[in-house]
């Protein structure tokens, strides 16, 4: 593409005063700041929506639980595996311990969709070791799981002062743990050799909970009595946060309708969808910016009108670059200038990223790739999705030397 053809796609050139330009270390005070604005109606940017690979989800701060049937994105489901850890060592259950009730409880820090549409839960025992110091991904860890659902009933509290989900499990399930005996309750290593952990999954049409394993209402507790305390109820407590290994699990997503849609950009958390952005014809851009200093460069995206009627867009998106080894790494604008400067938060239905340093490096360093990825922020711990207009605006503020 020659320079004349490229100029056809130049949307506008504006002139504004420049009182404090960022000149990337060059102490030159320009008289004016020229702004070039390019968008994707040209051949100079390519945007390709792709299914996200399995996401790393070990020991996350938030556990996701639920199901959403999105009319555009389809099924989005989440569950998790977790260890139970003793809260003390050398536990003596007494003679003939008998379970009175079993409670699994989690504080939830938020939700997506409608939590009243979580219709059913499943709590099952796993028979495969989990390790706190191992790396796990959202769809690759597949432990052996019991076929028995140990749920008795559950209640999701909507109390804003104490939001929690309280799950009552069957007494038989608690008795399985009690029957291990005091000899296996001496420490966590011994206990975990016999009881690997739990699998939790949920079923519904439009609800996803964000559980806090370290919350004040997060615990696993067995109430029991023994021959020494027939009338008094004792409790055996387990920790579900802290050092307890835990892994979020998501369903696979690979809709051709989404990946082949050329009219919009689809972004989804929980190993959903991401957008690959390639900046082509850099030689033309180098020609335009020859003998000029880049004061500021931003990339802007707009949320599609009407796309948030039922499901809200991400509070934040993330922009990373691909290095020569194919690895995703943060842009220098984020690493050097910080998150507030770099941007990516949803403001007035728009996302803006400041990429001044990246663009300068891209145009001056031939080892830099021209590939970027637009990703969901907090993808491992939220269920959000975003639909963007297929117009990515690159705005370049420059000064004449």
Buried (B, 14 or more C-beta within 10 A) or exposed (E): BEEEEBEEBEEEEEEEEBEEBBBBEEEEEBEEBBBBBBBBEBEBBBBEBBBBEBBBBBBBEBBBBBBBBBEBBBEBBBBBBBBBBBBEEEBEBEEEBEBEBBBBBBBBBBBBBBBEBBEEBBBBBBEEEBEEEEEBBBBBBEBEBBEBBBBBEBEBBEEEEEBBBBBBBBBEBBBBBBEBEEEBBEBBEBBBEEBBBBBBBBBBEBBBBBBBBEBEBBBBBBBBBBEEEEEEEBEBBBBBBEEBBBBBBBBEBEBEEBBEBEEBBBBBBBBBBBBBBBBBBBEBBEEBBEEBBBBBBBBBBBBBEEBBEEBBBBEBBBBBBBEEEEEBEBBBBBEEBEEEEBBBBBEEBBBBBBBBBBBBBBBEEEEBBBBBBBBBBBBBBBBBBBBBBBBBBBBBBBBEE
